[in-house]
Amino acid sequence: MTSSAVTDSVETRVHVGQGEHFITSDPNVVLSTILGSCVAMCLRDPLAGVGGMNHFLLPEGAGAGTDAGRRYGAYAMELLINDLLKAGGRRERLEAKLFGGGRMFDSLRDVGRANADFAERFLRDEGIRVVGGSLRGDGGRRLHYWPVAGRALQRAVTDVVAPRPAPVAAPVGAGALEL
């Protein structure tokens, strides 16, 4: 009679902020981020068992300083792709999921749409398959991505506004003012 031990694996959560990216081959790692008008690309090679996520703020631009380019889409996409290839991924097997690009404000310029359009165009030009995701729309989203499995979970982020306190009637008095 044989018995097998069941071990509970503990997930390791890694937050990917604006201008950051992270890759892993650890099946217990879950990457997370919060997106508004920003876009995150989740990218993996299912055969190599390696994947990652980036998070960019604007589609294109130039910035000053050493890491200024990290907030722009072209730079963020290249970093993630190159690091995935260095970790054993093969370009022809890469599959992507795109999230974010929400319209956050009623302004003339829809940054979220520009980010989403950029990400789709970039992947199309690079010949990388998009296998899922959720782009555009209104509001923000919280994203969890398991890069080795390729599983993604998205939840809407809703702003809950605290109710305003009811005004207090001024006491009828002898002209005194209390603040």
N, CA, C and O atoms as a DFTB+ gen file, in Angstrom:
716 C
 N C O
     1  1       0.844      -1.178       0.000
     2  2       0.000       0.000       0.000
     3  2       0.891       1.243       0.000
     4  3       1.803       1.370       0.817
     5  1       0.612       2.143      -0.919
     6  2       1.398       3.369      -0.982
     7  2       0.533       4.549      -0.596
     8  3      -0.675       4.565      -0.831
     9  1       1.155       5.500      -0.020
    10  2       0.440       6.738       0.303
    11  2       1.207       7.890      -0.311
    12  3       2.435       7.874      -0.393
    13  1       0.472       8.862      -0.729
    14  2       1.151      10.030      -1.297
    15  2       0.874      11.232      -0.414
    16  3      -0.250      11.460       0.033
    17  1       1.890      11.964      -0.187
    18  2       1.750      13.158       0.653
    19  2       1.243      14.307      -0.213
    20  3       1.710      14.527      -1.330
    21  1       0.309      15.004       0.320
    22  2      -0.204      16.180      -0.371
    23  2       0.405      17.397       0.296
    24  3       0.259      17.610       1.499
    25  1       1.085      18.183      -0.504
    26  2       1.684      19.391       0.043
    27  2       0.900      20.592      -0.453
    28  3       0.567      20.687      -1.635
    29  1       0.620      21.476       0.431
    30  2      -0.067      22.705       0.060
    31  2       0.957      23.700      -0.460
    32  3       1.930      24.029       0.219
    33  1       0.719      24.169      -1.672
    34  2       1.628      25.180      -2.203
    35  2       1.118      26.555      -1.784
    36  3      -0.087      26.809      -1.765
    37  1       2.021      27.398      -1.462
    38  2       1.680      28.740      -1.027
    39  2       1.934      29.689      -2.189
    40  3       3.025      29.728      -2.758
    41  1       0.897      30.455      -2.529
    42  2       1.068      31.431      -3.606
    43  2       1.933      32.588      -3.144
    44  3       1.834      33.056      -2.010
    45  1       2.770      33.028      -4.043
    46  2       3.565      34.220      -3.808
    47  2       3.002      35.308      -4.699
    48  3       2.982      35.165      -5.922
    49  1       2.545      36.390      -4.101
    50  2       1.966      37.492      -4.867
    51  2       3.031      38.556      -5.102
    52  3       3.766      38.945      -4.194
    53  1       3.091      39.012      -6.350
    54  2       4.034      40.062      -6.726
    55  2       3.241      41.170      -7.395
    56  3       2.557      40.937      -8.391
    57  1       3.332      42.379      -6.848
    58  2       2.634      43.524      -7.441
    59  2       3.512      44.146      -8.526
    60  3       4.700      44.389      -8.316
    61  1       2.906      44.398      -9.691
    62  2       3.610      45.027     -10.809
    63  2       3.046      46.438     -10.954
    64  3       1.906      46.612     -11.385
    65  1       3.831      47.427     -10.600
    66  2       3.396      48.824     -10.641
    67  2       3.674      49.471     -11.983
    68  3       4.243      48.850     -12.881
    69  1       3.267      50.725     -12.111
    70  2       3.485      51.478     -13.345
    71  2       4.970      51.497     -13.693
    72  3       5.822      51.784     -12.852
    73  1       5.254      51.185     -14.949
    74  2       6.642      51.202     -15.416
    75  2       7.432      49.970     -15.034
    76  3       8.638      49.919     -15.278
    77  1       6.791      48.972     -14.440
    78  2       7.496      47.769     -14.011
    79  2       7.113      46.576     -14.873
    80  3       6.115      46.598     -15.594
    81  1       7.928      45.540     -14.782
    82  2       7.595      44.248     -15.381
    83  2       8.215      43.163     -14.516
    84  3       9.145      43.415     -13.750
    85  1       7.683      41.946     -14.650
    86  2       8.176      40.835     -13.845
    87  2       7.966      39.551     -14.635
    88  3       6.908      39.355     -15.233
    89  1       8.972      38.672     -14.641
    90  2       8.822      37.367     -15.276
    91  2       9.177      36.279     -14.275
    92  3       9.939      36.503     -13.334
    93  1       8.606      35.087     -14.494
    94  2       8.863      33.970     -13.595
    95  2       8.553      32.646     -14.284
    96  3       7.806      32.588     -15.261
    97  1       9.145      31.595     -13.749
    98  2       8.798      30.236     -14.151
    99  2       8.253      29.467     -12.952
   100  3       8.073      28.252     -13.022
   101  1       7.992      30.165     -11.861
   102  2       7.469      29.560     -10.636
   103  2       5.942      29.456     -10.733
   104  3       5.268      30.483     -10.812
   105  1       5.384      28.247     -10.729
   106  2       3.931      28.095     -10.861
   107  2       3.137      28.635      -9.666
   108  3       1.916      28.770      -9.748
   109  1       3.815      28.942      -8.565
   110  2       3.127      29.462      -7.386
   111  2       3.096      30.988      -7.331
   112  3       2.594      31.563      -6.365
   113  1       3.623      31.638      -8.352
   114  2       3.641      33.101      -8.372
   115  2       2.396      33.617      -9.078
   116  3       2.040      33.155     -10.162
   117  1       1.746      34.578      -8.446
   118  2       0.639      35.291      -9.077
   119  2       1.031      36.763      -9.126
   120  3       1.437      37.347      -8.121
   121  1       0.903      37.348     -10.310
   122  2       1.230      38.762     -10.495
   123  2      -0.049      39.563     -10.397
   124  3      -1.097      39.120     -10.866
   125  1       0.022      40.732      -9.795
   126  2      -1.182      41.555      -9.661
   127  2      -0.861      43.007      -9.955
   128  3       0.271      43.464      -9.798
   129  1      -1.885      43.713     -10.382
   130  2      -1.759      45.143     -10.625
   131  2      -3.138      45.761     -10.614
   132  3      -4.145      45.056     -10.661
   133  1      -3.181      47.075     -10.551
   134  2      -4.435      47.825     -10.647
   135  2      -4.302      48.755     -11.842
   136  3      -3.333      49.505     -11.956
   137  1      -5.284      48.696     -12.726
   138  2      -5.230      49.453     -13.977
   139  2      -6.401      50.409     -14.085
   140  3      -7.528      50.087     -13.707
   141  1      -6.114      51.581     -14.605
   142  2      -7.151      52.525     -15.004
   143  2      -7.004      52.689     -16.504
   144  3      -7.417      51.824     -17.277
   145  1      -6.407      53.813     -16.915
   146  2      -6.131      54.014     -18.334
   147  2      -4.859      53.289     -18.762
   148  3      -4.603      53.149     -19.958
   149  1      -4.066      52.829     -17.808
   150  2      -2.853      52.064     -18.114
   151  2      -3.221      50.723     -18.742
   152  3      -4.365      50.275     -18.659
   153  1      -2.233      50.093     -19.370
   154  2      -2.420      48.766     -19.951
   155  2      -1.359      47.841     -19.385
   156  3      -0.212      48.239     -19.183
   157  1      -1.757      46.597     -19.131
   158  2      -0.819      45.545     -18.746
   159  2      -0.866      44.457     -19.810
   160  3      -1.939      44.030     -20.236
   161  1       0.320      44.014     -20.234
   162  2       0.402      42.863     -21.116
   163  2       0.844      41.679     -20.272
   164  3       1.854      41.745     -19.572
   165  1       0.082      40.601     -20.343
   166  2       0.443      39.340     -19.722
   167  2       0.936      38.453     -20.853
   168  3       0.211      38.223     -21.821
   169  1       2.146      37.960     -20.744
   170  2       2.789      37.248     -21.844
   171  2       3.395      35.965     -21.321
   172  3       3.972      35.945     -20.234
   173  1       3.267      34.877     -22.098
   174  2       3.880      33.624     -21.663
   175  2       4.217      32.731     -22.838
   176  3       3.675      32.876     -23.934
   177  1       5.129      31.799     -22.582
   178  2       5.426      30.696     -23.477
   179  2       4.953      29.455     -22.740
   180  3       5.591      29.032     -21.777
   181  1       3.845      28.861     -23.174
   182  2       3.281      27.729     -22.437
   183  2       4.179      26.489     -22.438
   184  3       4.131      25.709     -21.488
   185  1       4.985      26.288     -23.463
   186  2       5.867      25.115     -23.492
   187  2       7.076      25.293     -22.585
   188  3       7.493      24.346     -21.918
   189  1       7.636      26.485     -22.554
   190  2       8.801      26.746     -21.700
   191  2       8.384      26.930     -20.241
   192  3       9.220      26.835     -19.343
   193  1       7.090      27.193     -19.997
   194  2       6.624      27.380     -18.627
   195  2       7.122      28.659     -18.002
   196  3       7.426      28.695     -16.809
   197  1       7.208      29.708     -18.796
   198  2       7.673      30.994     -18.295
   199  2       6.714      32.085     -18.770
   200  3       6.194      32.028     -19.885
   201  1       6.488      33.074     -17.912
   202  2       5.593      34.156     -18.294
   203  2       5.827      35.382     -17.439
   204  3       6.619      35.359     -16.497
   205  1       5.125      36.458     -17.780
   206  2       5.298      37.688     -17.027
   207  2       4.250      38.719     -17.371
   208  3       3.328      38.474     -18.149
   209  1       4.421      39.886     -16.764
   210  2       3.484      40.991     -16.934
   211  2       4.254      42.295     -16.945
   212  3       5.267      42.440     -16.261
   213  1       3.755      43.259     -17.743
   214  2       4.256      44.624     -17.656
   215  2       3.082      45.551     -17.370
   216  3       1.931      45.114     -17.351
   217  1       3.369      46.819     -17.150
   218  2       2.334      47.812     -16.824
   219  2       2.845      49.151     -17.328
   220  3       3.811      49.698     -16.796
   221  1       2.181      49.684     -18.372
   222  2       2.653      50.968     -18.894
   223  2       1.573      52.034     -18.828
   224  3       0.376      51.751     -18.867
   225  1       2.041      53.266     -18.726
   226  2       1.206      54.426     -18.463
   227  2       0.754      55.154     -19.723
   228  3      -0.392      55.597     -19.803
   229  1       1.631      55.283     -20.698
   230  2       1.349      56.025     -21.927
   231  2       1.876      55.242     -23.122
   232  3       2.849      54.499     -22.987
   233  1       1.251      55.394     -24.296
   234  2       1.695      54.606     -25.443
   235  2       3.112      54.944     -25.907
   236  3       3.932      54.045     -26.096
   237  1       3.402      56.216     -26.088
   238  2       4.709      56.602     -26.623
   239  2       5.143      57.920     -26.002
   240  3       4.330      58.678     -25.473
   241  1       6.425      58.171     -26.078
   242  2       6.928      59.435     -25.576
   243  2       8.391      59.337     -25.248
   244  3       9.003      58.273     -25.350
   245  1       8.932      60.440     -24.858
   246  2      10.330      60.485     -24.448
   247  2      10.371      61.119     -23.075
   248  3       9.588      62.016     -22.765
   249  1      11.268      60.656     -22.277
   250  2      11.363      61.211     -20.932
   251  2      12.802      61.440     -20.557
   252  3      13.721      60.953     -21.216
   253  1      12.983      62.175     -19.510
   254  2      14.325      62.443     -19.005
   255  2      14.608      61.504     -17.842
   256  3      13.688      61.066     -17.150
   257  1      15.861      61.201     -17.634
   258  2      16.233      60.344     -16.516
   259  2      16.461      58.914     -16.976
   260  3      16.091      58.536     -18.087
   261  1      17.074      58.127     -16.104
   262  2      17.464      56.766     -16.459
   263  2      16.284      55.844     -16.759
   264  3      16.309      55.112     -17.749
   265  1      15.261      55.871     -15.921
   266  2      14.142      54.954     -16.085
   267  2      12.898      55.605     -16.654
   268  3      11.818      55.018     -16.575
   269  1      13.005      56.784     -17.218
   270  2      11.839      57.513     -17.711
   271  2      11.088      56.744     -18.790
   272  3       9.860      56.811     -18.856
   273  1      11.810      56.013     -19.634
   274  2      11.175      55.280     -20.716
   275  2      10.276      54.157     -20.261
   276  3       9.407      53.722     -21.018
   277  1      10.459      53.671     -19.036
   278  2       9.690      52.535     -18.521
   279  2       8.186      52.779     -18.518
   280  3       7.411      51.824     -18.578
   281  1       7.764      54.023     -18.449
   282  2       6.329      54.281     -18.381
   283  2       5.671      54.259     -19.755
   284  3       4.449      54.363     -19.861
   285  1       6.475      54.124     -20.810
   286  2       5.947      54.137     -22.172
   287  2       5.830      52.726     -22.738
   288  3       6.660      51.856     -22.475
   289  1       4.774      52.528     -23.525
   290  2       4.434      51.217     -24.054
   291  2       5.520      50.513     -24.833
   292  3       5.806      49.346     -24.567
   293  1       6.134      51.190     -25.787
   294  2       7.125      50.528     -26.647
   295  2       8.273      49.963     -25.809
   296  3       8.719      48.838     -26.031
   297  1       8.736      50.739     -24.866
   298  2       9.844      50.310     -24.010
   299  2       9.416      49.147     -23.116
   300  3      10.143      48.163     -22.977
   301  1       8.231      49.266     -22.510
   302  2       7.724      48.231     -21.606
   303  2       7.507      46.906     -22.338
   304  3       7.804      45.839     -21.801
   305  1       6.990      46.980     -23.559
   306  2       6.736      45.767     -24.336
   307  2       8.049      45.078     -24.703
   308  3       8.179      43.861     -24.566
   309  1       9.009      45.856     -25.164
   310  2      10.308      45.288     -25.551
   311  2      11.007      44.640     -24.359
   312  3      11.571      43.554     -24.490
   313  1      10.975      45.296     -23.196
   314  2      11.615      44.738     -22.004
   315  2      11.029      43.381     -21.639
   316  3      11.765      42.427     -21.389
   317  1       9.696      43.298     -21.609
   318  2       9.055      42.044     -21.217
   319  2       9.345      40.937     -22.232
   320  3       9.685      39.818     -21.848
   321  1       9.213      41.241     -23.510
   322  2       9.476      40.239     -24.542
   323  2      10.917      39.759     -24.469
   324  3      11.167      38.553     -24.472
   325  1      11.861      40.678     -24.405
   326  2      13.283      40.304     -24.379
   327  2      13.636      39.485     -23.146
   328  3      14.379      38.509     -23.244
   329  1      13.110      39.872     -21.982
   330  2      13.414      39.111     -20.768
   331  2      12.783      37.719     -20.801
   332  3      13.353      36.767     -20.269
   333  1      11.619      37.600     -21.420
   334  2      10.975      36.292     -21.556
   335  2      11.794      35.385     -22.484
   336  3      11.937      34.189     -22.230
   337  1      12.323      35.966     -23.548
   338  2      13.159      35.188     -24.463
   339  2      14.459      34.765     -23.776
   340  3      14.929      33.646     -23.981
   341  1      15.039      35.645     -22.966
   342  2      16.262      35.313     -22.218
   343  2      16.016      34.189     -21.222
   344  3      16.931      33.435     -20.893
   345  1      14.764      34.075     -20.735
   346  2      14.423      33.055     -19.742
   347  2      14.022      31.729     -20.395
   348  3      13.595      30.804     -19.704
   349  1      14.158      31.633     -21.717
   350  2      13.880      30.356     -22.382
   351  2      12.643      30.339     -23.262
   352  3      12.364      29.331     -23.911
   353  1      11.898      31.436     -23.295
   354  2      10.731      31.499     -24.165
   355  2      11.138      31.585     -25.626
   356  3      12.242      32.026     -25.946
   357  1      10.257      31.171     -26.496
   358  2      10.493      31.266     -27.937
   359  2       9.429      32.171     -28.532
   360  3       8.241      32.015     -28.250
   361  1       9.854      33.108     -29.347
   362  2       8.965      34.123     -29.920
   363  2       7.746      33.513     -30.599
   364  3       6.634      34.012     -30.425
   365  1       7.929      32.453     -31.363
   366  2       6.811      31.879     -32.116
   367  2       5.767      31.202     -31.231
   368  3       4.665      30.905     -31.692
   369  1       6.107      30.954     -29.957
   370  2       5.140      30.321     -29.051
   371  2       4.492      31.308     -28.086
   372  3       3.613      30.924     -27.315
   373  1       4.907      32.563     -28.115
   374  2       4.393      33.541     -27.161
   375  2       2.907      33.784     -27.372
   376  3       2.421      33.857     -28.501
   377  1       2.201      33.905     -26.255
   378  2       0.786      34.267     -26.296
   379  2       0.543      35.359     -25.267
   380  3       1.085      35.335     -24.162
   381  1      -0.289      36.315     -25.662
   382  2      -0.500      37.505     -24.828
   383  2      -1.958      37.667     -24.453
   384  3      -2.866      37.237     -25.164
   385  1      -2.146      38.304     -23.311
   386  2      -3.453      38.789     -22.879
   387  2      -3.256      40.256     -22.529
   388  3      -2.271      40.620     -21.887
   389  1      -4.192      41.093     -22.951
   390  2      -4.094      42.538     -22.715
   391  2      -5.242      43.005     -21.843
   392  3      -6.391      42.614     -22.049
   393  1      -4.925      43.846     -20.863
   394  2      -5.931      44.351     -19.934
   395  2      -5.739      45.850     -19.723
   396  3      -4.627      46.364     -19.841
   397  1      -6.826      46.543     -19.411
   398  2      -6.764      47.958     -19.054
   399  2      -7.254      48.852     -20.165
   400  3      -8.100      48.466     -20.970
   401  1      -6.709      50.051     -20.196
   402  2      -7.100      51.022     -21.215
   403  2      -8.482      51.603     -20.974
   404  3      -9.185      51.966     -21.917
   405  1      -8.868      51.689     -19.711
   406  2     -10.188      52.222     -19.385
   407  2     -10.265      53.729     -19.542
   408  3      -9.262      54.435     -19.435
   409  1     -11.457      54.202     -19.795
   410  2     -11.693      55.651     -19.858
   411  2     -11.987      56.091     -18.428
   412  3     -13.004      55.715     -17.844
   413  1     -11.102      56.875     -17.888
   414  2     -11.206      57.243     -16.481
   415  2     -11.865      58.602     -16.265
   416  3     -12.450      58.844     -15.210
   417  1     -11.774      59.485     -17.250
   418  2     -12.301      60.835     -17.097
   419  2     -13.005      61.247     -18.378
   420  3     -12.652      60.782     -19.462
   421  1     -13.981      62.103     -18.259
   422  2     -14.654      62.649     -19.431
   423  2     -13.864      63.847     -19.937
   424  3     -14.250      64.997     -19.730
   425  1     -12.755      63.559     -20.600
   426  2     -11.933      64.637     -21.143
   427  2     -11.870      64.468     -22.654
   428  3     -12.366      63.481     -23.198
   429  1     -11.275      65.410     -23.311
   430  2     -11.178      65.355     -24.758
   431  2     -10.267      64.222     -25.218
   432  3     -10.530      63.606     -26.250
   433  1      -9.208      63.938     -24.475
   434  2      -8.240      62.911     -24.868
   435  2      -8.489      61.640     -24.070
   436  3      -8.453      61.657     -22.840
   437  1      -8.738      60.547     -24.764
   438  2      -8.970      59.257     -24.119
   439  2      -7.651      58.482     -24.104
   440  3      -7.345      57.751     -25.046
   441  1      -6.874      58.647     -23.035
   442  2      -5.562      58.013     -22.911
   443  2      -5.699      56.495     -22.907
   444  3      -4.879      55.793     -23.500
   445  1      -6.732      55.990     -22.241
   446  2      -6.939      54.543     -22.181
   447  2      -7.101      53.925     -23.551
   448  3      -6.504      52.887     -23.839
   449  1      -7.904      54.551     -24.403
   450  2      -8.104      54.047     -25.772
   451  2      -6.787      54.084     -26.545
   452  3      -6.465      53.145     -27.273
   453  1      -6.029      55.164     -26.386
   454  2      -4.732      55.272     -27.076
   455  2      -3.792      54.153     -26.617
   456  3      -3.084      53.569     -27.437
   457  1      -3.780      53.851     -25.315
   458  2      -2.947      52.763     -24.792
   459  2      -3.389      51.414     -25.360
   460  3      -2.558      50.612     -25.786
   461  1      -4.695      51.170     -25.364
   462  2      -5.224      49.900     -25.869
   463  2      -4.923      49.742     -27.353
   464  3      -4.491      48.677     -27.792
   465  1      -5.152      50.804     -28.127
   466  2      -4.870      50.761     -29.566
   467  2      -3.389      50.468     -29.816
   468  3      -3.043      49.661     -30.678
   469  1      -2.523      51.136     -29.050
   470  2      -1.084      50.933     -29.189
   471  2      -0.716      49.475     -28.925
   472  3       0.008      48.866     -29.713
   473  1      -1.214      48.908     -27.810
   474  2      -0.845      47.542     -27.422
   475  2      -1.283      46.532     -28.485
   476  3      -0.521      45.626     -28.825
   477  1      -2.482      46.677     -29.006
   478  2      -2.968      45.760     -30.044
   479  2      -2.126      45.878     -31.317
   480  3      -1.754      44.869     -31.917
   481  1      -1.830      47.109     -31.722
   482  2      -1.036      47.351     -32.920
   483  2       0.385      46.791     -32.747
   484  3       0.926      46.171     -33.663
   485  1       0.975      47.012     -31.584
   486  2       2.334      46.531     -31.311
   487  2       2.407      45.014     -31.453
   488  3       3.298      44.493     -32.123
   489  1       1.472      44.307     -30.825
   490  2       1.497      42.841     -30.878
   491  2       1.219      42.326     -32.291
   492  3       1.816      41.344     -32.731
   493  1       0.322      42.987     -32.982
   494  2       0.036      42.600     -34.375
   495  2       1.307      42.759     -35.223
   496  3       1.659      41.867     -35.995
   497  1       1.986      43.895     -35.071
   498  2       3.218      44.150     -35.833
   499  2       4.329      43.162     -35.475
   500  3       5.144      42.812     -36.328
   501  1       4.366      42.714     -34.222
   502  2       5.395      41.772     -33.766
   503  2       5.019      40.313     -34.047
   504  3       5.832      39.412     -33.841
   505  1       3.796      40.083     -34.516
   506  2       3.357      38.720     -34.814
   507  2       3.110      37.879     -33.573
   508  3       3.238      36.655     -33.615
   509  1       2.756      38.530     -32.464
   510  2       2.475      37.809     -31.220
   511  2       0.965      37.674     -31.069
   512  3       0.227      38.656     -31.147
   513  1       0.523      36.442     -30.853
   514  2      -0.898      36.130     -30.734
   515  2      -1.503      36.700     -29.463
   516  3      -0.923      36.588     -28.384
   517  1      -2.675      37.314     -29.596
   518  2      -3.450      37.755     -28.437
   519  2      -4.528      36.699     -28.217
   520  3      -5.370      36.467     -29.085
   521  1      -4.495      36.060     -27.043
   522  2      -5.420      34.961     -26.752
   523  2      -6.526      35.347     -25.778
   524  3      -7.380      34.522     -25.456
   525  1      -6.520      36.589     -25.308
   526  2      -7.567      37.012     -24.385
   527  2      -7.268      38.358     -23.786
   528  3      -6.306      39.032     -24.155
   529  1      -8.120      38.736     -22.845
   530  2      -7.937      39.991     -22.146
   531  2      -9.206      40.803     -22.106
   532  3     -10.288      40.319     -22.436
   533  1      -9.055      42.044     -21.696
   534  2     -10.177      42.964     -21.566
   535  2      -9.635      44.380     -21.657
   536  3      -8.969      44.866     -20.742
   537  1      -9.933      45.039     -22.781
   538  2      -9.445      46.394     -23.012
   539  2     -10.599      47.374     -23.127
   540  3     -11.718      47.009     -23.487
   541  1     -10.299      48.617     -22.814
   542  2     -11.208      49.761     -22.957
   543  2     -12.323      49.680     -21.919
   544  3     -12.175      49.011     -20.896
   545  1     -13.425      50.351     -22.178
   546  2     -14.507      50.407     -21.202
   547  2     -14.313      51.575     -20.259
   548  3     -13.422      52.405     -20.442
   549  1     -15.152      51.623     -19.262
   550  2     -15.090      52.696     -18.270
   551  2     -14.582      52.154     -16.948
   552  3     -14.932      51.045     -16.544
   553  1     -13.763      52.933     -16.283
   554  2     -13.324      52.596     -14.939
   555  2     -12.099      51.707     -14.889
   556  3     -11.523      51.328     -15.910
   557  1     -11.725      51.391     -13.664
   558  2     -10.513      50.630     -13.413
   559  2     -10.786      49.161     -13.187
   560  3     -11.933      48.723     -13.097
   561  1      -9.708      48.415     -13.097
   562  2      -9.799      46.978     -12.854
   563  2      -8.590      46.498     -12.074
   564  3      -7.488      47.029     -12.211
   565  1      -8.813      45.501     -11.267
   566  2      -7.744      44.821     -10.526
   567  2      -7.478      43.527     -11.277
   568  3      -8.410      42.805     -11.633
   569  1      -6.208      43.237     -11.516
   570  2      -5.835      42.085     -12.331
   571  2      -4.907      41.161     -11.551
   572  3      -3.961      41.608     -10.902
   573  1      -5.196      39.863     -11.628
   574  2      -4.321      38.822     -11.094
   575  2      -3.990      37.889     -12.253
   576  3      -4.875      37.484     -13.008
   577  1      -2.706      37.549     -12.389
   578  2      -2.268      36.707     -13.504
   579  2      -1.289      35.655     -12.996
   580  3      -0.307      35.975     -12.326
   581  1      -1.570      34.402     -13.324
   582  2      -0.706      33.287     -13.010
   583  2       0.075      32.979     -14.284
   584  3      -0.439      32.279     -15.156
   585  1       1.317      33.490     -14.417
   586  2       2.042      33.445     -15.683
   587  2       2.356      32.046     -16.211
   588  3       2.344      31.837     -17.424
   589  1       2.633      31.100     -15.344
   590  2       2.979      29.767     -15.829
   591  2       1.736      29.069     -16.382
   592  3       1.804      28.399     -17.412
   593  1       0.607      29.225     -15.699
   594  2      -0.645      28.593     -16.139
   595  2      -1.350      29.404     -17.227
   596  3      -2.128      28.855     -18.007
   597  1      -1.080      30.698     -17.277
   598  2      -1.748      31.560     -18.253
   599  2      -3.133      31.997     -17.825
   600  3      -3.881      32.549     -18.632
   601  1      -3.489      31.762     -16.577
   602  2      -4.812      32.112     -16.058
   603  2      -4.825      33.565     -15.595
   604  3      -3.874      34.037     -14.971
   605  1      -5.911      34.267     -15.908
   606  2      -6.055      35.662     -15.486
   607  2      -7.417      35.851     -14.821
   608  3      -8.408      35.240     -15.220
   609  1      -7.447      36.693     -13.818
   610  2      -8.677      37.031     -13.120
   611  2      -8.740      38.549     -13.019
   612  3      -7.804      39.191     -12.544
   613  1      -9.850      39.109     -13.468
   614  2     -10.030      40.562     -13.448
   615  2     -11.267      40.898     -12.636
   616  3     -12.294      40.227     -12.737
   617  1     -11.157      41.939     -11.834
   618  2     -12.299      42.442     -11.071
   619  2     -12.389      43.945     -11.269
   620  3     -11.379      44.648     -11.312
   621  1     -13.622      44.421     -11.389
   622  2     -13.825      45.863     -11.535
   623  2     -13.461      46.562     -10.238
   624  3     -13.726      46.056      -9.148
   625  1     -12.856      47.723     -10.368
   626  2     -12.561      48.569      -9.212
   627  2     -13.599      49.669      -9.224
   628  3     -13.700      50.442     -10.176
   629  1     -14.361      49.727      -8.164
   630  2     -15.386      50.762      -8.092
   631  2     -15.040      51.697      -6.957
   632  3     -14.669      51.267      -5.865
   633  1     -15.166      52.971      -7.229
   634  2     -14.931      53.971      -6.193
   635  2     -16.210      54.138      -5.394
   636  3     -17.262      54.476      -5.939
   637  1     -16.107      53.903      -4.124
   638  2     -17.253      54.098      -3.251
   639  2     -17.067      55.443      -2.567
   640  3     -16.091      55.669      -1.851
   641  1     -18.010      56.314      -2.800
   642  2     -17.933      57.646      -2.217
   643  2     -18.698      57.627      -0.900
   644  3     -19.855      57.211      -0.840
   645  1     -18.035      58.080       0.142
   646  2     -18.686      58.134       1.447
   647  2     -19.815      59.153       1.409
   648  3     -19.669      60.229       0.828
   649  1     -20.941      58.812       2.030
   650  2     -22.048      59.776       2.020
   651  2     -21.666      61.042       2.774
   652  3     -20.937      61.002       3.765
   653  1     -22.170      62.150       2.286
   654  2     -21.892      63.419       2.952
   655  2     -22.706      63.498       4.231
   656  3     -23.859      63.066       4.264
   657  1     -22.122      64.039       5.269
   658  2     -22.898      64.178       6.506
   659  2     -24.020      65.198       6.299
   660  3     -23.870      66.187       5.581
   661  1     -25.125      64.925       6.943
   662  2     -26.263      65.848       6.845
   663  2     -25.907      67.155       7.540
   664  3     -25.272      67.150       8.595
   665  1     -26.315      68.270       6.950
   666  2     -26.011      69.551       7.595
   667  2     -26.724      69.646       8.951
   668  3     -27.855      69.193       9.131
   669  1     -26.013      70.247       9.873
   670  2     -26.568      70.426      11.209
   671  2     -27.160      71.820      11.268
   672  3     -26.513      72.811      10.931
   673  1     -28.409      71.869      11.706
   674  2     -29.078      73.174      11.818
   675  2     -28.425      73.997      12.921
   676  3     -28.099      73.479      13.990
   677  1     -28.244      75.260      12.652
   678  2     -27.656      76.159      13.660
   679  2     -28.650      76.346      14.809
   680  3     -29.847      76.528      14.586
   681  1     -28.145      76.298      16.014
   682  2     -29.052      76.489      17.140
   683  2     -29.595      77.914      17.180
   684  3     -28.908      78.884      16.862
   685  1     -30.825      77.991      17.576
   686  2     -31.431      79.322      17.729
   687  2     -30.950      79.853      19.047
   688  3     -31.173      79.247      20.096
   689  1     -30.300      80.968      18.994
   690  2     -29.749      81.483      20.242
   691  2     -29.619      82.984      20.198
   692  3     -30.273      83.669      19.411
   693  1     -28.773      83.466      21.049
   694  2     -28.612      84.893      21.225
   695  2     -27.516      85.450      20.336
   696  3     -26.764      86.326      20.763
   697  1     -27.412      84.963      19.118
   698  2     -26.424      85.498      18.187
   699  2     -25.036      84.948      18.378
   700  3     -24.091      85.480      17.797
   701  1     -24.868      83.904      19.167
   702  2     -23.554      83.303      19.353
   703  2     -23.220      82.425      18.147
   704  3     -24.108      81.858      17.512
   705  1     -21.962      82.325      17.853
   706  2     -21.507      81.496      16.730
   707  2     -20.546      80.471      17.248
   708  3     -19.534      80.817      17.858
   709  1     -20.842      79.213      17.017
   710  2     -19.956      78.152      17.459
   711  2     -19.382      77.468      16.250
   712  3     -20.125      77.063      15.356
   713  1     -18.041      77.327      16.201
   714  2     -17.376      76.700      15.064
   715  2     -16.734      75.412      15.467
   716  3     -16.124      74.740      14.635
